[in-house]
Amino acid sequence: MKLTFVGADHQVTGSCHFMQTCGKNILVDCGMQQGSNPFECCELPVDEAQIDYVFLTHAHVDHSGNLPLLYARGFRGKVFATEASAGLCSIMLRDCAHIQMQEAEWKNRKAKRHSGIEPVEPAYTMEDADGVIRSIVPCAYNKEVEISEGIHIRFTDVGHLLGSASIEVWLTENGVTKKIVFSGDIGNKNQPLIKDPIYTKEADYVVMEATYGDRYHPRQKEGYVSDLAEVINRTFAKGGNVVIPSFAVGRTQEILYFLRKIKADNMIPNFPRFEVYVDSPLAVEATGVFQKNIYTCFDEEAMELVNKGINPLNFPGLKLAITSEESKEINFDMTPKVIISASGMCEAGRIRHHLKHNLWRPECTILFVGYQAAGTLGRILIEGADEVKLFGEAVEVRAKITQLPGLSGHADKGGLIEWINAFEQKPDKVFIVHGEDTACSLFADCLRTEHGYDAYAPFSGTRIDLITGAVEFEASPVAVKKRLRSVSDVFARLLAAGQRLIAVIYKNEGRPNKELARFADQINSLADKYE
């Protein structure tokens, strides 16, 4: 019964934890790294083809975005997620694959101008995304699910995103039962639309996030609407656009909720009919998933509107841009408007086009409404860059760059402490993950010295014996180094296929000798062909 920390250790993105128990190999989350991370992540302890299950806390790509890559490298197990997360993943993972394929195509077009540059393959394809989506098993909140002998799980609404959950995992091996709780991303209280986090009462071990483990949010929900209205009023008075880089899933729907109230209360009196463009096909699809999960995920305030026949995510002047042509037309219209576009950290997607058209205009405002990881374009803009590169061209930053204070899907330090203090008895150990280096260290120290927890912030590669609680291997931080590509992307795919073949061979042990002999002949015939 072992736990190995793989990703999002002393850094925020790329969440991934590996458990080996009851003869099974399990991942909790399989996230994509975003921005520049300071430390290397260890390799998975086993080949991807040998992973039996993935337990997914929620659909954000820093927790789910490498699931298609897992599939591309041979994973054929099951992914367990909440019903709403399953719906969101079905669109988000396809969108990730589309971006991967687009970027590879762009790099290959660019490479044609230079000799000696080999073509690149996308990290994964739409077929890989479709394959792993078919493996998702939707689960209801608060219902214990038997995964296999000795392994049970339960999803609890943690209030971070539609479908987000903390996961309780019961493991029984050699007569010993241990319970480990993975917090996922703990939600901020009093958010629009979704419910507050539900607390868990008991655990032997807890793995919890610390995104804001070193700070408190400055304002509560009551100030969000007036702050947003003030930004819009000020920008429209100058004749500019308000451009909002927003996560397509979660944050975009919250902003729409606020904008509906601003419209209903006539808080922009000089521009009562102002238009709002949602320029993200993914955000449009995700909003549809929100509408389908009203009764299981919406909070009381949102349900009051629903019960009155009011759609909390729709209002006059809302425009949805689906095609690339519709997206381009937005910037040809000089009427002041609100533009909401993904991605939220400005790393990909249509938002980069809107930045190219609006960053150089002093009358415009770029309004950030979510966390910006280190090294992302969003973080670079917030930190005061005078110039950035977009599509190979330098763009001067003359627009006003601002943030909506306190608007976060993550609990702050106080909320994190409230969540861990809700356990009726202190867990044997609390492992702190999913925070920048300083946040993880400071929050672990706070839990130890101020609240009496045995808290520890592991680095990637650290391995824990869950029977005894002992640290079997304590990894040291390994700084990221720029690496030369040693094998081509296509050759890496070939290696992954070989790893999957080995896993399939082991799984066929015990089949009739006649079938195994035929299988061996097929493998040898293929080997003879390429030797």
PyMOL commands that set and color helices and strands:
alter all, ss='L'
color gray80, all
select helices_A, chain A and resi 48-50+61-64+67-72+83-111+126-134+222-237+251-264+281-292+294-297+300-307+324-330+351-358+377-382+413-421+437-451+489-507+513-530
alter helices_A, ss='H'
color red, helices_A
select strands_A, chain A and resi 2-7+16-21+24-28+53-55+78-82+136-139+145-148+151-157+165-173+176-182+205-209+242-245+276-279+318-321+338-341+365-368+387-390+393-396+400-403+429-433+455-456+463-465+471-473
alter strands_A, ss='S'
color yellow, strands_A
deselect
rebuild
show_as cartoon
